[in-house]
Amino acid sequence: MRFEAGIYDDISNADYHASEGISKSGLDLIAKCPKKYWHKYINPERMEKEQSDAFLIGQATHTAILEPEK
């Protein structure tokens, strides 16, 4: 998904993470260790991470609080 550069306050969590831009978590990881960022997000041989129960609960909580219309 592609967005014009800017600040968006009405984007869904799914669209945010599907976009080509860099996330806040990604920026934090680059600041801490650029090599870890490369391995996690850019490395073409990286393994896809399975979503944990904690992640799914967090995603549901995010949606319920910040996107209740869904």
Biopython code that builds the backbone (N, CA, C, O; Angstrom):
import numpy as np
from Bio.PDB.StructureBuilder import StructureBuilder

atoms = [
    (1, "MET", "N", (0.849, -1.164, 0.000)),
    (1, "MET", "CA", (0.000, 0.000, 0.000)),
    (1, "MET", "C", (0.901, 1.235, 0.000)),
    (1, "MET", "O", (1.920, 1.275, 0.690)),
    (2, "ARG", "N", (0.516, 2.222, -0.772)),
    (2, "ARG", "CA", (1.346, 3.417, -0.892)),
    (2, "ARG", "C", (0.538, 4.654, -0.497)),
    (2, "ARG", "O", (-0.606, 4.828, -0.919)),
    (3, "PHE", "N", (1.156, 5.507, 0.319)),
    (3, "PHE", "CA", (0.543, 6.763, 0.750)),
    (3, "PHE", "C", (1.476, 7.909, 0.386)),
    (3, "PHE", "O", (2.693, 7.736, 0.323)),
    (4, "GLU", "N", (0.900, 9.068, 0.149)),
    (4, "GLU", "CA", (1.709, 10.272, -0.015)),
    (4, "GLU", "C", (2.341, 10.598, 1.334)),
    (4, "GLU", "O", (1.784, 10.263, 2.380)),
    (5, "ALA", "N", (3.491, 11.243, 1.314)),
    (5, "ALA", "CA", (4.142, 11.639, 2.566)),
    (5, "ALA", "C", (3.214, 12.563, 3.342)),
    (5, "ALA", "O", (2.578, 13.444, 2.764)),
    (6, "GLY", "N", (3.142, 12.359, 4.635)),
    (6, "GLY", "CA", (2.290, 13.196, 5.458)),
    (6, "GLY", "C", (1.967, 12.542, 6.775)),
    (6, "GLY", "O", (2.470, 11.465, 7.095)),
    (7, "ILE", "N", (1.121, 13.206, 7.534)),
    (7, "ILE", "CA", (0.672, 12.694, 8.827)),
    (7, "ILE", "C", (-0.777, 12.265, 8.666)),
    (7, "ILE", "O", (-1.614, 13.032, 8.192)),
    (8, "TYR", "N", (-1.061, 11.040, 9.062)),
    (8, "TYR", "CA", (-2.402, 10.484, 8.927)),
    (8, "TYR", "C", (-2.927, 10.100, 10.300)),
    (8, "TYR", "O", (-2.278, 9.346, 11.026)),
    (9, "ASP", "N", (-4.095, 10.613, 10.660)),
    (9, "ASP", "CA", (-4.669, 10.261, 11.959)),
    (9, "ASP", "C", (-5.876, 9.343, 11.816)),
    (9, "ASP", "O", (-6.519, 8.998, 12.808)),
    (10, "ASP", "N", (-6.183, 8.950, 10.585)),
    (10, "ASP", "CA", (-7.358, 8.106, 10.372)),
    (10, "ASP", "C", (-7.026, 6.816, 9.628)),
    (10, "ASP", "O", (-7.893, 6.237, 8.974)),
    (11, "ILE", "N", (-5.796, 6.369, 9.723)),
    (11, "ILE", "CA", (-5.361, 5.160, 9.027)),
    (11, "ILE", "C", (-5.548, 3.949, 9.947)),
    (11, "ILE", "O", (-5.271, 4.022, 11.144)),
    (12, "SER", "N", (-6.012, 2.855, 9.386)),
    (12, "SER", "CA", (-6.199, 1.653, 10.206)),
    (12, "SER", "C", (-4.842, 1.043, 10.550)),
    (12, "SER", "O", (-3.851, 1.279, 9.859)),
    (13, "ASN", "N", (-4.810, 0.272, 11.603)),
    (13, "ASN", "CA", (-3.582, -0.401, 12.020)),
    (13, "ASN", "C", (-3.088, -1.332, 10.912)),
    (13, "ASN", "O", (-1.886, -1.404, 10.656)),
    (14, "ALA", "N", (-3.998, -2.037, 10.259)),
    (14, "ALA", "CA", (-3.620, -2.955, 9.177)),
    (14, "ALA", "C", (-2.993, -2.190, 8.013)),
    (14, "ALA", "O", (-1.971, -2.615, 7.474)),
    (15, "ASP", "N", (-3.599, -1.058, 7.618)),
    (15, "ASP", "CA", (-3.042, -0.251, 6.530)),
    (15, "ASP", "C", (-1.697, 0.346, 6.922)),
    (15, "ASP", "O", (-0.784, 0.418, 6.098)),
    (16, "TYR", "N", (-1.571, 0.773, 8.168)),
    (16, "TYR", "CA", (-0.310, 1.338, 8.665)),
    (16, "TYR", "C", (0.824, 0.332, 8.498)),
    (16, "TYR", "O", (1.898, 0.676, 8.004)),
    (17, "HIS", "N", (0.586, -0.900, 8.907)),
    (17, "HIS", "CA", (1.641, -1.904, 8.848)),
    (17, "HIS", "C", (1.828, -2.488, 7.448)),
    (17, "HIS", "O", (2.867, -3.088, 7.173)),
    (18, "ALA", "N", (0.852, -2.327, 6.564)),
    (18, "ALA", "CA", (0.977, -2.821, 5.196)),
    (18, "ALA", "C", (1.628, -1.794, 4.272)),
    (18, "ALA", "O", (1.992, -2.122, 3.142)),
    (19, "SER", "N", (1.776, -0.564, 4.738)),
    (19, "SER", "CA", (2.329, 0.489, 3.891)),
    (19, "SER", "C", (3.827, 0.293, 3.675)),
    (19, "SER", "O", (4.490, -0.437, 4.412)),
    (20, "GLU", "N", (4.339, 0.960, 2.650)),
    (20, "GLU", "CA", (5.751, 0.856, 2.307)),
    (20, "GLU", "C", (6.638, 1.700, 3.211)),
    (20, "GLU", "O", (7.858, 1.538, 3.200)),
    (21, "GLY", "N", (6.055, 2.582, 3.981)),
    (21, "GLY", "CA", (6.836, 3.463, 4.845)),
    (21, "GLY", "C", (7.421, 2.734, 6.038)),
    (21, "GLY", "O", (7.131, 1.563, 6.280)),
    (22, "ILE", "N", (8.240, 3.443, 6.766)),
    (22, "ILE", "CA", (8.873, 2.866, 7.950)),
    (22, "ILE", "C", (8.036, 3.189, 9.185)),
    (22, "ILE", "O", (7.489, 4.285, 9.306)),
    (23, "SER", "N", (7.945, 2.242, 10.084)),
    (23, "SER", "CA", (7.145, 2.421, 11.299)),
    (23, "SER", "C", (7.984, 3.043, 12.413)),
    (23, "SER", "O", (9.210, 3.114, 12.323)),
    (24, "LYS", "N", (7.307, 3.484, 13.453)),
    (24, "LYS", "CA", (7.997, 4.016, 14.637)),
    (24, "LYS", "C", (8.910, 2.952, 15.230)),
    (24, "LYS", "O", (10.038, 3.247, 15.624)),
    (25, "SER", "N", (8.425, 1.719, 15.294)),
    (25, "SER", "CA", (9.248, 0.625, 15.824)),
    (25, "SER", "C", (10.495, 0.426, 14.971)),
    (25, "SER", "O", (11.580, 0.167, 15.494)),
    (26, "GLY", "N", (10.336, 0.548, 13.658)),
    (26, "GLY", "CA", (11.476, 0.420, 12.760)),
    (26, "GLY", "C", (12.503, 1.516, 12.986)),
    (26, "GLY", "O", (13.705, 1.252, 13.011)),
    (27, "LEU", "N", (12.031, 2.751, 13.152)),
    (27, "LEU", "CA", (12.949, 3.865, 13.425)),
    (27, "LEU", "C", (13.686, 3.664, 14.740)),
    (27, "LEU", "O", (14.882, 3.939, 14.838)),
    (28, "ASP", "N", (12.968, 3.181, 15.751)),
    (28, "ASP", "CA", (13.607, 2.916, 17.045)),
    (28, "ASP", "C", (14.693, 1.856, 16.914)),
    (28, "ASP", "O", (15.763, 1.980, 17.510)),
    (29, "LEU", "N", (14.415, 0.805, 16.126)),
    (29, "LEU", "CA", (15.397, -0.263, 15.960)),
    (29, "LEU", "C", (16.611, 0.219, 15.168)),
    (29, "LEU", "O", (17.738, -0.162, 15.482)),
    (30, "ILE", "N", (16.400, 1.044, 14.154)),
    (30, "ILE", "CA", (17.532, 1.605, 13.401)),
    (30, "ILE", "C", (18.418, 2.423, 14.331)),
    (30, "ILE", "O", (19.643, 2.322, 14.272)),
    (31, "ALA", "N", (17.805, 3.227, 15.184)),
    (31, "ALA", "CA", (18.579, 4.052, 16.121)),
    (31, "ALA", "C", (19.383, 3.183, 17.088)),
    (31, "ALA", "O", (20.490, 3.543, 17.488)),
    (32, "LYS", "N", (18.819, 2.051, 17.454)),
    (32, "LYS", "CA", (19.480, 1.163, 18.410)),
    (32, "LYS", "C", (20.527, 0.276, 17.730)),
    (32, "LYS", "O", (21.651, 0.152, 18.217)),
    (33, "CYS", "N", (20.154, -0.337, 16.606)),
    (33, "CYS", "CA", (21.067, -1.264, 15.931)),
    (33, "CYS", "C", (20.634, -1.445, 14.471)),
    (33, "CYS", "O", (19.776, -2.280, 14.186)),
    (34, "PRO", "N", (21.213, -0.677, 13.550)),
    (34, "PRO", "CA", (20.823, -0.771, 12.141)),
    (34, "PRO", "C", (20.911, -2.191, 11.571)),
    (34, "PRO", "O", (20.098, -2.570, 10.728)),
    (35, "LYS", "N", (21.884, -2.969, 12.022)),
    (35, "LYS", "CA", (22.031, -4.338, 11.517)),
    (35, "LYS", "C", (20.819, -5.201, 11.893)),
    (35, "LYS", "O", (20.358, -6.011, 11.089)),
    (36, "LYS", "N", (20.306, -5.024, 13.117)),
    (36, "LYS", "CA", (19.116, -5.773, 13.534)),
    (36, "LYS", "C", (17.906, -5.369, 12.685)),
    (36, "LYS", "O", (17.080, -6.211, 12.332)),
    (37, "TYR", "N", (17.807, -4.074, 12.359)),
    (37, "TYR", "CA", (16.715, -3.620, 11.496)),
    (37, "TYR", "C", (16.792, -4.326, 10.148)),
    (37, "TYR", "O", (15.787, -4.827, 9.643)),
    (38, "TRP", "N", (17.981, -4.363, 9.573)),
    (38, "TRP", "CA", (18.161, -5.010, 8.267)),
    (38, "TRP", "C", (17.725, -6.473, 8.334)),
    (38, "TRP", "O", (16.988, -6.947, 7.470)),
    (39, "HIS", "N", (18.186, -7.182, 9.363)),
    (39, "HIS", "CA", (17.840, -8.600, 9.491)),
    (39, "HIS", "C", (16.337, -8.806, 9.681)),
    (39, "HIS", "O", (15.775, -9.769, 9.160)),
    (40, "LYS", "N", (15.693, -7.920, 10.414)),
    (40, "LYS", "CA", (14.268, -8.091, 10.715)),
    (40, "LYS", "C", (13.358, -7.674, 9.562)),
    (40, "LYS", "O", (12.344, -8.329, 9.319)),
    (41, "TYR", "N", (13.699, -6.589, 8.838)),
    (41, "TYR", "CA", (12.785, -6.021, 7.856)),
    (41, "TYR", "C", (13.244, -6.088, 6.399)),
    (41, "TYR", "O", (12.405, -6.130, 5.500)),
    (42, "ILE", "N", (14.535, -6.099, 6.147)),
    (42, "ILE", "CA", (15.028, -5.966, 4.779)),
    (42, "ILE", "C", (15.617, -7.260, 4.224)),
    (42, "ILE", "O", (15.463, -7.544, 3.036)),
    (43, "ASN", "N", (16.272, -8.029, 5.042)),
    (43, "ASN", "CA", (16.942, -9.256, 4.628)),
    (43, "ASN", "C", (16.004, -10.119, 3.770)),
    (43, "ASN", "O", (14.965, -10.564, 4.257)),
    (44, "PRO", "N", (16.357, -10.355, 2.509)),
    (44, "PRO", "CA", (15.471, -11.141, 1.645)),
    (44, "PRO", "C", (15.330, -12.604, 2.087)),
    (44, "PRO", "O", (14.414, -13.294, 1.640)),
    (45, "GLU", "N", (16.212, -13.074, 2.945)),
    (45, "GLU", "CA", (16.154, -14.461, 3.417)),
    (45, "GLU", "C", (15.529, -14.587, 4.811)),
    (45, "GLU", "O", (15.586, -15.653, 5.424)),
    (46, "ARG", "N", (14.932, -13.492, 5.311)),
    (46, "ARG", "CA", (14.350, -13.534, 6.657)),
    (46, "ARG", "C", (13.158, -14.484, 6.692)),
    (46, "ARG", "O", (12.456, -14.671, 5.698)),
    (47, "MET", "N", (12.954, -15.067, 7.845)),
    (47, "MET", "CA", (11.821, -15.972, 8.048)),
    (47, "MET", "C", (10.624, -15.141, 8.511)),
    (47, "MET", "O", (10.772, -14.213, 9.305)),
    (48, "GLU", "N", (9.449, -15.482, 8.009)),
    (48, "GLU", "CA", (8.241, -14.808, 8.472)),
    (48, "GLU", "C", (7.956, -15.238, 9.904)),
    (48, "GLU", "O", (8.018, -16.423, 10.231)),
    (49, "LYS", "N", (7.644, -14.267, 10.751)),
    (49, "LYS", "CA", (7.395, -14.538, 12.163)),
    (49, "LYS", "C", (5.931, -14.905, 12.375)),
    (49, "LYS", "O", (5.030, -14.238, 11.866)),
    (50, "GLU", "N", (5.708, -15.973, 13.134)),
    (50, "GLU", "CA", (4.347, -16.379, 13.461)),
    (50, "GLU", "C", (3.774, -15.417, 14.498)),
    (50, "GLU", "O", (4.480, -15.007, 15.420)),
    (51, "GLN", "N", (2.508, -15.056, 14.356)),
    (51, "GLN", "CA", (1.883, -14.125, 15.291)),
    (51, "GLN", "C", (1.519, -14.847, 16.586)),
    (51, "GLN", "O", (0.820, -15.860, 16.574)),
    (52, "SER", "N", (2.002, -14.310, 17.694)),
    (52, "SER", "CA", (1.740, -14.902, 19.007)),
    (52, "SER", "C", (0.341, -14.524, 19.495)),
    (52, "SER", "O", (-0.298, -13.616, 18.962)),
    (53, "ASP", "N", (-0.114, -15.242, 20.516)),
    (53, "ASP", "CA", (-1.402, -14.908, 21.133)),
    (53, "ASP", "C", (-1.376, -13.486, 21.691)),
    (53, "ASP", "O", (-2.361, -12.756, 21.589)),
    (54, "ALA", "N", (-0.242, -13.096, 22.283)),
    (54, "ALA", "CA", (-0.115, -11.746, 22.847)),
    (54, "ALA", "C", (-0.265, -10.693, 21.754)),
    (54, "ALA", "O", (-0.907, -9.665, 21.969)),
    (55, "PHE", "N", (0.323, -10.938, 20.583)),
    (55, "PHE", "CA", (0.203, -10.002, 19.473)),
    (55, "PHE", "C", (-1.253, -9.884, 19.032)),
    (55, "PHE", "O", (-1.754, -8.780, 18.818)),
    (56, "LEU", "N", (-1.926, -11.014, 18.897)),
    (56, "LEU", "CA", (-3.320, -10.997, 18.453)),
    (56, "LEU", "C", (-4.225, -10.285, 19.456)),
    (56, "LEU", "O", (-5.144, -9.567, 19.063)),
    (57, "ILE", "N", (-3.967, -10.482, 20.750)),
    (57, "ILE", "CA", (-4.738, -9.777, 21.788)),
    (57, "ILE", "C", (-4.468, -8.275, 21.709)),
    (57, "ILE", "O", (-5.392, -7.469, 21.813)),
    (58, "GLY", "N", (-3.216, -7.906, 21.528)),
    (58, "GLY", "CA", (-2.858, -6.493, 21.397)),
    (58, "GLY", "C", (-3.500, -5.857, 20.179)),
    (58, "GLY", "O", (-3.974, -4.722, 20.240)),
    (59, "GLN", "N", (-3.514, -6.583, 19.078)),
    (59, "GLN", "CA", (-4.129, -6.074, 17.855)),
    (59, "GLN", "C", (-5.637, -5.891, 18.047)),
    (59, "GLN", "O", (-6.202, -4.887, 17.611)),
    (60, "ALA", "N", (-6.280, -6.848, 18.691)),
    (60, "ALA", "CA", (-7.720, -6.742, 18.956)),
    (60, "ALA", "C", (-8.019, -5.582, 19.903)),
    (60, "ALA", "O", (-9.002, -4.865, 19.714)),
    (61, "THR", "N", (-7.180, -5.394, 20.916)),
    (61, "THR", "CA", (-7.354, -4.294, 21.865)),
    (61, "THR", "C", (-7.191, -2.955, 21.161)),
    (61, "THR", "O", (-7.981, -2.035, 21.374)),
    (62, "HIS", "N", (-6.161, -2.847, 20.320)),
    (62, "HIS", "CA", (-5.928, -1.626, 19.544)),
    (62, "HIS", "C", (-7.169, -1.287, 18.718)),
    (62, "HIS", "O", (-7.650, -0.154, 18.734)),
    (63, "THR", "N", (-7.672, -2.276, 18.008)),
    (63, "THR", "CA", (-8.833, -2.045, 17.150)),
    (63, "THR", "C", (-10.061, -1.651, 17.966)),
    (63, "THR", "O", (-10.790, -0.734, 17.589)),
    (64, "ALA", "N", (-10.292, -2.338, 19.078)),
    (64, "ALA", "CA", (-11.465, -2.040, 19.911)),
    (64, "ALA", "C", (-11.427, -0.623, 20.471)),
    (64, "ALA", "O", (-12.461, 0.040, 20.558)),
    (65, "ILE", "N", (-10.242, -0.160, 20.849)),
    (65, "ILE", "CA", (-10.129, 1.163, 21.469)),
    (65, "ILE", "C", (-10.003, 2.277, 20.436)),
    (65, "ILE", "O", (-10.662, 3.310, 20.551)),
    (66, "LEU", "N", (-9.157, 2.070, 19.428)),
    (66, "LEU", "CA", (-8.858, 3.145, 18.484)),
    (66, "LEU", "C", (-9.666, 3.096, 17.196)),
    (66, "LEU", "O", (-9.749, 4.094, 16.480)),
    (67, "GLU", "N", (-10.258, 1.956, 16.895)),
    (67, "GLU", "CA", (-11.058, 1.818, 15.677)),
    (67, "GLU", "C", (-12.369, 1.091, 15.990)),
    (67, "GLU", "O", (-12.662, 0.069, 15.369)),
    (68, "PRO", "N", (-13.163, 1.598, 16.939)),
    (68, "PRO", "CA", (-14.363, 0.871, 17.381)),
    (68, "PRO", "C", (-15.407, 0.660, 16.280)),
    (68, "PRO", "O", (-16.243, -0.236, 16.389)),
    (69, "GLU", "N", (-15.366, 1.464, 15.238)),
    (69, "GLU", "CA", (-16.337, 1.305, 14.153)),
    (69, "GLU", "C", (-16.127, 0.008, 13.378)),
    (69, "GLU", "O", (-17.005, -0.418, 12.628)),
    (70, "LYS", "N", (-14.968, -0.619, 13.558)),
    (70, "LYS", "CA", (-14.694, -1.885, 12.869)),
    (70, "LYS", "C", (-15.203, -2.995, 13.720)),
    (70, "LYS", "O", (-15.086, -4.162, 13.348)),
]
sb = StructureBuilder()
sb.init_structure("model")
sb.init_model(0)
sb.init_chain("A")
sb.init_seg("    ")
for serial, (resi, resn, name, xyz) in enumerate(atoms, 1):
    if name == "N":
        sb.init_residue(resn, " ", resi, " ")
    sb.init_atom(name, np.array(xyz, "f"), 0.0, 1.0, " ", f" {name:<3s}", serial, name[0])
structure = sb.get_structure()
